Amino acid sequence: MIHIYTGGGKGKTTAAVGMAVRMAGHGKKVLFAQFLKGAPTGETAVLEAANVTVLRCDKNYGFFKSMTDADKSAITKCHNDNLRYISEHVCDYDMIVLDEIFAALAYGLADNELVRETVGAYAGELVMTGRGAPKKYIEKADYVSEIVKVKHPYDKGVTAREGVEF
């Protein structure tokens, strides 16, 4: 089944982490691939402690608007290499999470065809997150949750906080 967490609210990755931990808690094999994230985050430590395979770029490239052309090229290569790895190992996992995949696609930092191939080749539980999930993925999904921002401290100038946003 395909699960999608999309929308402008906070909690998409948090929901995906919960799904991964739940699956791992039942002794299942989980791959948690993060896109557009390379800085240390609290969730990666917990996922790895739960024997979840975490796949991400080994460098923090920052936000898209501050990336140089070289950064965009490097992160795209990393994302596509990770997608190829996932495609080659789909049979090894009971759940695969593609965290922030829709943002990576929207910014042109991941190959859409590689994502389609991965989604099409996988028969387990697939979790996809990110703002602006494309209609074609929503139509294919079994579960779709849109997380809506009603209020967020960022609107008052509060920056991301350790343990809450990362």
C-alpha positions as CSV (number, residue, x, y, z in Angstrom):
1,M,0.0,0.0,0.0
2,I,1.1,3.6,-0.6
3,H,0.8,6.2,2.2
4,I,1.2,9.9,1.4
5,Y,1.7,12.7,4.0
6,T,1.5,16.0,2.2
7,G,0.5,19.6,2.8
8,G,1.9,22.8,4.4
9,G,1.6,21.8,8.0
10,K,4.3,20.4,10.4
11,G,4.2,16.7,11.0
12,K,4.8,14.9,7.7
13,T,8.2,13.5,8.6
14,T,7.0,12.9,12.1
15,A,4.2,10.7,10.8
16,A,6.5,8.8,8.5
17,V,9.0,8.2,11.4
18,G,6.1,6.9,13.5
19,M,5.2,4.5,10.7
20,A,8.8,3.3,10.4
21,V,9.2,2.8,14.1
22,R,5.9,0.9,14.3
23,M,7.0,-1.4,11.4
24,A,10.5,-2.0,12.9
25,G,8.9,-2.7,16.3
26,H,7.2,-5.7,14.6
27,G,10.6,-7.0,13.5
28,K,10.1,-5.9,9.9
29,K,12.9,-4.4,7.7
30,V,12.5,-0.7,7.0
31,L,14.5,1.7,4.7
32,F,14.0,5.4,5.5
33,A,15.4,7.6,2.7
34,Q,15.5,11.3,3.3
35,F,15.7,13.8,0.5
36,L,16.8,17.4,1.0
37,K,18.1,16.6,4.4
38,G,21.7,16.1,5.4
39,A,22.1,17.8,8.7
40,P,22.0,15.7,11.9
41,T,18.4,15.2,13.1
42,G,16.9,13.5,16.2
43,E,14.9,11.1,14.1
44,T,17.9,9.4,12.5
45,A,19.4,8.4,15.8
46,V,16.1,6.8,16.9
47,L,15.5,5.1,13.5
48,E,19.0,3.6,13.5
49,A,18.6,2.4,17.1
50,A,15.4,0.6,15.9
51,N,17.4,-1.1,13.2
52,V,16.0,1.0,10.4
53,T,18.3,1.6,7.5
54,V,18.6,5.4,7.0
55,L,19.7,6.6,3.6
56,R,20.4,10.3,2.9
57,C,23.1,12.6,1.5
58,D,26.1,13.0,3.7
59,K,26.2,16.8,3.4
60,N,23.8,19.5,4.4
61,Y,23.1,21.6,1.3
62,G,20.7,24.0,3.1
63,F,17.5,25.4,1.7
64,F,17.0,25.3,-2.1
65,K,17.0,29.1,-2.4
66,S,20.5,29.3,-1.0
67,M,22.0,26.4,-3.1
68,T,24.5,27.1,-5.7
69,D,24.3,25.4,-9.1
70,A,27.1,23.1,-7.9
71,D,25.1,22.3,-4.8
72,K,22.0,21.5,-6.9
73,S,24.0,19.3,-9.2
74,A,25.6,17.4,-6.2
75,I,22.4,16.9,-4.3
76,T,20.6,15.7,-7.4
77,K,23.4,13.1,-8.1
78,C,23.1,12.0,-4.4
79,H,19.3,11.7,-4.6
80,N,19.4,9.8,-7.9
81,D,22.1,7.5,-6.6
82,N,19.9,6.8,-3.5
83,L,16.9,6.1,-5.7
84,R,18.9,3.7,-7.8
85,Y,20.0,1.9,-4.6
86,I,16.4,1.7,-3.5
87,S,15.2,0.4,-6.9
88,E,17.9,-2.3,-6.7
89,H,16.9,-3.4,-3.1
90,V,13.1,-3.1,-3.1
91,C,12.8,-6.8,-2.3
92,D,14.9,-6.4,0.9
93,Y,12.5,-4.2,2.8
94,D,8.9,-4.5,4.2
95,M,8.6,-0.7,4.2
96,I,10.3,2.0,2.3
97,V,9.9,5.7,3.3
98,L,10.7,8.4,0.8
99,D,10.8,11.5,3.1
100,E,10.5,14.9,1.3
101,I,10.5,13.2,-2.1
102,F,7.8,15.5,-3.4
103,A,9.9,18.6,-2.5
104,A,12.9,17.1,-4.2
105,L,10.8,16.5,-7.3
106,A,9.3,19.9,-7.2
107,Y,12.7,21.5,-7.1
108,G,14.1,19.3,-9.9
109,L,16.5,17.7,-7.5
110,A,15.5,14.1,-8.2
111,D,14.7,12.2,-11.4
112,N,11.0,11.8,-11.7
113,E,11.4,8.6,-13.8
114,L,13.6,7.0,-11.1
115,V,10.8,7.8,-8.5
116,R,8.2,6.3,-10.8
117,E,10.3,3.2,-11.3
118,T,10.8,2.8,-7.6
119,V,7.1,3.3,-6.8
120,G,6.1,0.9,-9.6
121,A,8.6,-1.8,-8.6
122,Y,7.7,-1.9,-4.9
123,A,5.1,-4.2,-3.5
124,G,5.4,-3.4,0.3
125,E,4.4,-0.5,2.4
126,L,5.6,2.7,0.7
127,V,5.4,6.0,2.6
128,M,6.0,9.3,0.7
129,T,6.1,12.7,2.2
130,G,6.4,16.4,1.1
131,R,4.4,19.4,0.2
132,G,2.5,19.4,-3.0
133,A,2.1,15.7,-3.7
134,P,1.5,15.4,-7.5
135,K,-2.0,14.3,-8.5
136,K,-0.7,11.1,-10.2
137,Y,0.8,9.9,-6.9
138,I,-2.3,10.8,-4.9
139,E,-4.5,8.9,-7.3
140,K,-2.2,5.8,-7.0
141,A,-2.0,6.0,-3.2
142,D,-4.1,4.0,-0.7
143,Y,-3.8,6.5,2.2
144,V,-3.5,10.2,1.7
145,S,-3.3,12.6,4.6
146,E,-3.0,16.4,4.1
147,I,-1.4,18.2,7.0
148,V,-2.7,21.7,7.2
149,K,-0.9,24.5,9.0
150,V,-3.3,26.5,11.2
151,K,-0.6,28.2,13.2
152,H,3.2,27.9,13.5
153,P,5.8,29.7,15.6
154,Y,7.9,30.3,12.4
155,D,5.3,32.9,11.4
156,K,6.4,34.9,14.5
157,G,10.1,34.6,13.6
158,V,10.8,31.5,15.8
159,T,13.4,29.4,14.0
160,A,13.5,25.6,13.9
161,R,14.2,24.1,17.3
162,E,16.3,21.0,18.1
163,G,14.1,18.1,19.2
164,V,10.9,19.7,17.8
165,E,11.6,20.5,14.1
166,F,14.8,18.5,13.7
